[in-house]
Amino acid sequence: MPQNLLEYANPKKEIVSIRVINRLKIWSKKKWDKYNNLNVDFN
């Protein structure tokens, strides 16, 4: 993984990988949990 993407993702211990159509997204677990909790649809 390129250095600039590693710095942006900032993984420390755990990562989350998500496949979206033809892309692979890698998040730090901490950032993913924060992002995912902001996008919860309760309807």
Helices and strands as residue ranges (DSSP letters): H 3-9, E 15-20, E 23-28, H 29-38
